[in-house]
């Protein structure tokens, strides 16, 4: 055994041992998280991994994503080459691609040569981008990024140099199949002694960079190289629409107040973040100048977790606080609208919103710390089951001038769940009346719960008041069961999503439909005849986050508008799954925005760029936020806001 092989064995053993130790320390922290089953449905998860990780489906949706796609696949292909490189260093006379038949060998070296060039070009483009048009909400000139890019470039240069020396020395039989290495070889002198020395030096440079790269990964943001593929495997099999239930027993803690209270998947998410900034780029809070940046929130969770590796083994850095990196400020936690835009664009399926709600639960249920305006909301919900604390008897006043029948078990087919806004808010009562008109015109068997109707509890759950939500959900489900309710029509996406998704955790077996879907079905089935197209001028449609992004209802509202007005609605710049939040979700409807500009104003300004006459919505929260925003922009006299039910009611005529 030569001295070179012995030296390499020593270097390799040390490098691999240190890498294993680093991974053991870091991934050992993940298993401290609470259990969560992400190991079921192997075939579905495996396909998700292939489609999203290896297919880079979400990455390539961005204009510069193709560069990452190229770098990723160059990395994957060259992983084969580098594995052979390391094994050849250990067993030079046994393991080598050069021992393969000519056809196989020539094909491999050609692929490796081209992929090395593509990797080098991708690195160059990445560096140029960071200096000339850096990605938003990232540290464009971070030392970490340039270290990694430099290492990758160094590997490529060493690779071409090694091969070029062998080609120039006449030692490479596949020279004509290695176009880049062959080109480099043409620039080299033909001194055999000099070439041999150069090849040896470049071989060691390649080895040192490769092993240094391996050991740098666990200590950099590029740890995602080791975790992101697996994170795509562990992604939620369904869209993340709800939170897990809590068990209310003496001695239990609620929410997440320290980092190891997250589930192991929540901790693994923090290691998988690529810090690409897509989440922050699409976050309405970040866009309007608030402290919340989803990317930084995930980064703080990771840094807090890594703080657990300190020698004394005690993590003294609070997860929630103002202690800087590794602590999440309370205001950051409350600025989230839970719109889900961050999760929709994350290429590795990090679940930001559940982590935020976890921390809200801790603040509300364990610390009783929340913004002052929420105290009144919580009290009103507990005492009178609506956000305003209005007497239950007032729930029926929206229908004072029409005949509304109570829901009767065995006689009534559909429960029209009016909702708090539809019953109490003066503007949204008009939507309720329009919906009642539509149901009657279509001959639908429907009824309401009248004064017995309770709030669905959506805002409570998103704000972290799980205890009151839990009680409210059980009361509602008992009422539905006692009254024989099986089919529910809602006009609020938040009620729709809560009944459809959250209540499933309580065993509720309900057929829940949003009024836009129901109206669309009535029109398509010929049960609802529209007399004439409603003359509303230029109509633009705003997607509700909880109707569209959370539950995939995009087409039905647009089809209804087209049927009622005679033409398809104009689209916002950001629409459908990329739609921009109105600012009221996640309980923000009941809170003031104390930092940055107003989210609803940003959305209204976006709508006004299209010069519409009518903004069409499908949510009472969106209705309120657009009404207020248009007034603030002094455009309320030029642009009206209508719910889709109101548009259809106009098309029905008298």
SEDRENTOR-385174 format. One record per residue (C-alpha): residue number from 1; x, y, z. Coordinates in steps of 0.2 Angstrom, whole numbers. Example, Ala and Ser with C-alpha at 12.3 -4.5 7.8 and 13.67 -1.06 7.14 Angstrom:
    nr       u       v       w
     1      62     -22      39
     2      68      -5      36
END
This chain:
    nr       u       v       w
     1       0       0       0
     2       7      17      -5
     3      11      31       6
     4      -2      41      -4
     5     -16      29      -1
     6     -12      28      18
     7     -12      47      19
     8     -29      47      10
     9     -36      34      21
    10     -31      44      37
    11     -39      60      29
    12     -55      51      24
    13     -57      42      40
    14     -55      59      50
    15     -67      68      38
    16     -81      55      38
    17     -80      53      57
    18     -81      71      60
    19     -96      72      47
    20    -104      58      56
    21    -102      66      73
    22    -109      83      66
    23    -124      74      59
    24    -127      64      75
    25    -127      80      85
    26    -138      90      74
    27    -150      76      69
    28    -150      70      87
    29    -159      86      92
    30    -173      83      79
    31    -179      67      89
    32    -181      78     104
    33    -197      84      96
    34    -214      77      99
    35    -219      62      89
    36    -229      64      73
    37    -233      50      60
    38    -225      55      44
    39    -220      37      39
    40    -237      30      32
    41    -242      29      14
    42    -224      25       8
    43    -228      25     -11
    44    -237      42     -10
    45    -223      49      -1
    46    -210      42     -12
    47    -219      49     -27
    48    -220      66     -19
    49    -201      65     -16
    50    -198      61     -34
    51    -210      74     -41
    52    -205      89     -29
    53    -187      85     -24
    54    -180      77     -39
    55    -192      85     -51
    56    -189     102     -43
    57    -208     107     -47
    58    -209     122     -36
    59    -192     128     -39
    60    -193     130     -58
    61    -209     140     -56
    62    -198     155     -52
    63    -188     163     -67
    64    -171     159     -60
    65    -177     142     -54
    66    -170     133     -69
    67    -152     138     -63
    68    -155     129     -47
    69    -163     114     -56
    70    -147     113     -67
    71    -136     114     -51
    72    -146     101     -42
    73    -145      88     -56
    74    -127      92     -59
    75    -124      88     -40
    76    -134      72     -41
    77    -125      66     -56
    78    -108      71     -50
    79    -112      62     -34
    80    -109      46     -43
    81     -92      53     -50
    82     -87      59     -33
    83     -91      43     -24
    84     -80      34     -37
    85     -67      46     -34
    86     -66      43     -15
    87     -67      24     -17
    88     -53      24     -31
    89     -43      34     -18
    90     -45      19      -6
    91     -43       5     -19
    92     -34      13     -34
    93     -31      -4     -42
    94     -48     -11     -39
    95     -62       2     -41
    96     -61      14     -56
    97     -74      18     -70
    98     -59      16     -82
    99     -60      -3     -79
   100     -78      -3     -88
   101     -80      -7    -106
   102     -77       7    -118
   103     -95      10    -122
   104    -100      12    -104
   105     -84      21     -99
   106     -85      34    -113
   107    -103      38    -110
   108    -100      41     -91
   109     -85      52     -93
   110     -95      62    -107
   111    -109      65     -95
   112     -98      69     -80
   113     -88      82     -91
   114    -104      91     -97
   115    -112      91     -80
   116     -96      98     -72
   117     -97     112     -85
   118    -116     115     -82
   119    -112     116     -63
   120     -98     128     -65
   121    -110     139     -76
   122    -124     138     -64
   123    -111     144     -50
   124    -106     159     -61
   125    -124     164     -64
   126    -128     162     -46
   127    -114     174     -41
   128    -119     186     -55
   129    -137     186     -49
   130    -132     189     -31
   131    -122     205     -36
   132    -133     212     -50
   133    -151     207     -46
   134    -151     198     -29
   135    -167     188     -23
   136    -178     198     -12
   137    -178     195       7
   138    -161     185       7
   139    -144     190      12
   140    -138     191      -6
   141    -119     193      -1
   142    -119     181      13
   143    -102     173      17
   144    -110     156      19
   145    -117     157       1
   146    -100     162      -7
   147     -91     149       3
   148    -102     135      -4
   149    -102     142     -22
   150     -83     144     -21
   151     -81     126     -15
   152     -92     120     -30
   153     -82     130     -42
   154     -66     124     -35
   155     -72     106     -37
   156     -76     109     -55
   157     -59     117     -59
   158     -49     103     -50
   159     -60      90     -59
   160     -56      98     -76
   161     -37     100     -71
   162     -35      82     -66
   163     -43      76     -82
   164     -33      88     -93
   165     -17      83     -85
   166     -20      64     -89
   167     -26      69    -107
   168     -11      79    -110
   169       0      65    -104
   170      -8      53    -115
   171     -15      43    -100
   172     -33      45    -104
   173     -41      34    -117
   174     -58      43    -117
   175     -50      60    -121
   176     -61      63    -137
   177     -77      60    -126
   178     -72      73    -113
   179     -74      90    -123
   180     -71     102    -109
   181     -56      93    -101
   182     -49      90    -118
   183     -50     109    -122
   184     -41     112    -105
   185     -28      99    -110
   186     -24     108    -126
   187     -18     123    -116
   188      -6     113    -105
   189      13     109    -108
   190      17      91    -113
   191      31      88     -99
   192      26      71     -92
   193      35      75     -76
   194      26      91     -73
   195       9      84     -78
   196      11      70     -66
   197      15      82     -52
   198       1      94     -57
   199     -12      79     -58
   200      -7      73     -40
   201      -9      91     -33
   202     -26      93     -41
   203     -31      76     -35
   204     -28      81     -17
   205     -36      98     -20
   206     -51      90     -26
   207     -51      78     -11
   208     -49      91       2
   209     -62     102      -6
   210     -74      88      -7
   211     -72      82      11
   212     -72     100      17
   213     -88     103       8
   214     -96      88      16
   215     -91      94      33
   216     -96     112      31
   217    -114     107      26
   218    -120     103      43
   219    -114     120      50
   220    -121     131      36
   221    -138     136      29
   222    -134     123      15
   223    -139     109      28
   224    -154     108      17
   225    -143      98       4
   226    -144      84      17
   227    -162      86      22
   228    -173      94       8
   229    -176      78      -2
   230    -182      69      14
   231    -193      84      19
   232    -202      82       2
   233    -204      64       7
   234    -211      69      24
   235    -223      83      17
   236    -241      82      23
   237    -251      71      11
   238    -265      84      11
   239    -264     103      10
   240    -261     110      28
   241    -278     117      32
   242    -279     115      51
   243    -270     112      67
   244    -269      96      78
   245    -281      95      93
   246    -275      98     110
   247    -279      86     125
   248    -285      96     140
   249    -280      87     155
   250    -272      92     171
   251    -253      93     170
   252    -253      95     151
   253    -244     110     143
   254    -251     119     128
   255    -244     126     113
   256    -225     128     110
   257    -215     138     122
   258    -198     130     120
   259    -191     123     104
   260    -192     104     108
   261    -211     106     111
   262    -212     107      92
   263    -215      90      83
   264    -199      82      75
   265    -206      87      58
   266    -207     105      64
   267    -189     104      69
   268    -184      95      53
   269    -192     109      43
   270    -180     121      51
   271    -165     111      44
   272    -173     110      27
   273    -175     128      24
   274    -165     134       9
   275    -167     152      14
   276    -172     156      -4
   277    -184     170       2
   278    -200     164      -8
   279    -210     163       8
   280    -206     181      13
   281    -208     187      -5
   282    -226     181      -4
   283    -230     185      14
   284    -242     200      15
   285    -235     205      32
   286    -217     206      25
   287    -224     215       9
   288    -231     229      20
   289    -216     232      30
   290    -219     222      46
   291    -207     212      57
   292    -213     195      51
   293    -203     186      38
   294    -207     168      37
   295    -189     164      32
   296    -182     172      47
   297    -194     164      59
   298    -189     147      53
   299    -171     152      54
   300    -174     158      72
   301    -182     141      76
   302    -166     132      69
   303    -154     143      78
   304    -164     141      95
   305    -163     122      92
   306    -144     122      88
   307    -142     132     104
   308    -146     115     113
   309    -129     108     108
   310    -120     119     120
   311    -109     110     133
   312    -120     112     148
   313    -134     104     137
   314    -146     117     143
   315    -155     129     131
   316    -156     145     140
   317    -161     155     124
   318    -180     158     125
   319    -189     153     109
   320    -201     168     111
   321    -193     184     116
   322    -183     199     110
   323    -165     191     113
   324    -160     192      95
   325    -156     178      83
   326    -164     162      89
   327    -179     170      98
   328    -195     175      89
   329    -203     191      94
   330    -220     191     100
   331    -226     204      88
   332    -219     193      74
   333    -231     179      80
   334    -246     190      80
   335    -243     198      63
   336    -247     182      53
   337    -264     182      44
   338    -262     163      42
   339    -265     165      23
   340    -254     151      19
   341    -245     160       5
   342    -228     155      12
   343    -232     136      12
   344    -239     137      -5
   345    -223     143     -13
   346    -210     134      -1
   347    -200     122     -13
   348    -197     110       2
   349    -214     111      10
   350    -210     119      26
   351    -226     122      37
   352    -224     139      43
   353    -242     143      49
   354    -244     128      61
   355    -228     133      70
   356    -234     151      72
   357    -251     145      79
   358    -241     133      90
   359    -233     148      98
   360    -249     158      99
   361    -257     144     109
   362    -243     145     121
   363    -244     163     123
   364    -263     163     125
   365    -266     147     135
   366    -250     146     146
   367    -245     164     148
   368    -262     174     145
   369    -252     186     134
   370    -260     192     118
   371    -264     209     111
   372    -276     220     121
   373    -290     220     108
   374    -291     201     109
   375    -297     201     127
   376    -314     208     122
   377    -315     196     107
   378    -311     181     118
   379    -324     187     131
   380    -337     190     118
   381    -334     173     110
   382    -335     164     127
   383    -351     173     133
   384    -361     176     118
   385    -353     165     104
   386    -349     180      92
   387    -335     192      90
   388    -345     208      95
   389    -354     201     110
   390    -371     204     103
   391    -386     195     111
   392    -391     179     102
   393    -408     186      99
   394    -401     198      86
   395    -395     184      75
   396    -412     183      66
   397    -414     201      63
   398    -406     200      46
   399    -421     191      40
   400    -434     202      48
   401    -442     206      31
   402    -442     189      24
   403    -449     172      29
   404    -435     160      34
   405    -440     143      41
   406    -430     134      55
   407    -420     119      50
   408    -431     103      54
   409    -423      86      55
   410    -430      74      42
   411    -439      89      33
   412    -425     101      28
   413    -411      96      16
   414    -399     110      19
   415    -394     121      34
   416    -390     138      28
   417    -376     143      41
   418    -377     162      41
   419    -362     165      51
   420    -358     179      63
   421    -354     192      50
   422    -369     187      39
   423    -381     189      54
   424    -374     204      63
   425    -364     215      51
   426    -375     227      42
   427    -365     226      26
   428    -364     207      26
   429    -383     205      30
   430    -386     210      12
   431    -376     195       6
   432    -387     184      18
   433    -403     191      10
   434    -396     188      -8
   435    -392     170      -3
   436    -409     167       4
   437    -417     174     -12
   438    -406     163     -23
   439    -411     147     -12
   440    -429     151     -14
   441    -428     154     -33
   442    -420     138     -35
   443    -433     129     -25
   444    -420     122     -12
   445    -426     115       4
   446    -416     125      17
   447    -417     132      34
   448    -407     141      48
   449    -403     138      66
   450    -410     156      70
   451    -404     162      87
   452    -397     145      92
   453    -383     147      79
   454    -366     148      87
   455    -349     155      80
   456    -339     141      71
   457    -324     147      81
   458    -311     149      66
   459    -303     165      73
   460    -301     157      90
   461    -292     142      84
   462    -280     153      72
   463    -277     165      87
   464    -272     151      98
   465    -287     150     110
   466    -289     131     107
   467    -298     129     124
   468    -313     140     119
   469    -313     133     101
   470    -313     115     107
   471    -328     119     118
   472    -337     128     104
   473    -333     115      91
   474    -341     101     102
   475    -356     112     106
   476    -359     115      87
   477    -356      96      83
   478    -369      91      96
   479    -381     103      89
   480    -379      97      72
   481    -381      79      77
   482    -396      83      88
   483    -405      92      74
   484    -400      80      60
   485    -389      92      50
   486    -380      83      37
   487    -378      96      23
   488    -372     114      26
   489    -371     129      15
   490    -359     143      21
   491    -356     160      14
   492    -340     163      24
   493    -324     153      18
   494    -318     153      36
   495    -334     144      42
   496    -333     133      27
   497    -315     128      30
   498    -318     126      49
   499    -333     114      47
   500    -325     105      32
   501    -308     103      39
   502    -306     107      58
   503    -322      98      63
   504    -317      82      55
   505    -305      80      70
   506    -320      79      81
   507    -328      65      71
   508    -340      77      61
   509    -347      69      45
   510    -354      84      36
   511    -356      89      18
   512    -350     107      18
   513    -352     118       3
   514    -347     136       0
   515    -361     147      -8
   516    -350     150     -23
   517    -349     131     -27
   518    -367     129     -23
   519    -373     143     -34
   520    -362     137     -48
   521    -370     119     -47
   522    -387     127     -47
   523    -384     137     -63
   524    -375     122     -72
   525    -389     110     -67
   526    -402     122     -74
   527    -410     124     -57
   528    -407     143     -56
   529    -412     153     -71
   530    -404     170     -73
   531    -415     183     -82
   532    -402     195     -88
   533    -384     199     -86
   534    -380     211     -71
   535    -373     227     -78
   536    -358     230     -66
   537    -346     237     -78
   538    -328     230     -77
   539    -328     217     -63
   540    -312     211     -54
   541    -312     196     -43
   542    -302     194     -27
   543    -298     176     -21
   544    -301     173      -3
   545    -286     163       5
   546    -297     151      15
   547    -308     147       0
   548    -295     147     -14
   549    -278     143      -7
   550    -284     132       7
   551    -298     123      -1
   552    -294     124     -20
   553    -310     133     -25
   554    -304     144     -39
   555    -315     141     -54
   556    -333     141     -46
   557    -333     159     -41
   558    -326     165     -58
   559    -339     154     -68
   560    -353     161     -57
   561    -347     179     -61
   562    -346     175     -80
   563    -364     168     -80
   564    -371     182     -70
   565    -362     197     -79
   566    -360     189     -97
   567    -341     190     -96
   568    -326     183     -86
   569    -320     194     -72
   570    -304     203     -74
   571    -289     196     -64
   572    -279     203     -50
   573    -260     203     -54
   574    -258     191     -40
   575    -273     178     -41
   576    -278     160     -37
   577    -265     151     -28
   578    -254     166     -28
   579    -268     178     -22
   580    -264     191     -10
   581    -272     191       7
   582    -285     205      12
   583    -277     205      29
   584    -291     199      40
   585    -287     180      41
   586    -279     172      56
   587    -289     183      68
   588    -282     199      61
   589    -299     205      57
   590    -301     209      76
   591    -283     217      78
   592    -275     233      73
   593    -260     234      61
   594    -247     244      72
   595    -232     242      60
   596    -229     245      42
   597    -243     249      30
   598    -260     241      30
   599    -262     225      21
   600    -280     228      14
   601    -274     245       7
   602    -260     236      -3
   603    -273     224     -10
   604    -285     238     -14
   605    -271     247     -23
   606    -267     232     -33
   607    -286     231     -38
   608    -287     249     -43
   609    -272     247     -55
   610    -285     237     -66
   611    -298     252     -65
   612    -313     241     -61
   613    -330     247     -58
   614    -334     232     -46
   615    -324     221     -35
   616    -332     204     -32
   617    -328     195     -16
   618    -334     178      -9
   619    -330     182      10
   620    -337     193      23
   621    -320     197      29
   622    -314     202      12
   623    -330     212      10
   624    -326     223      25
   625    -307     225      21
   626    -311     231       3
   627    -325     242       9
   628    -313     250      21
   629    -299     251       9
   630    -309     259      -5
   631    -315     272       8
   632    -297     276      13
   633    -292     277      -5
   634    -307     289      -8
   635    -313     277     -22
   636    -329     271     -14
   637    -339     282     -25
   638    -331     275     -41
   639    -329     256     -36
   640    -342     245     -27
   641    -339     229     -18
   642    -351     215     -20
   643    -352     197     -14
   644    -355     184     -28
   645    -372     181     -21
   646    -377     199     -23
   647    -371     198     -41
   648    -382     183     -44
   649    -397     191     -35
   650    -395     206     -47
   651    -395     194     -62
   652    -411     186     -56
   653    -420     202     -56
   654    -436     205     -46
END
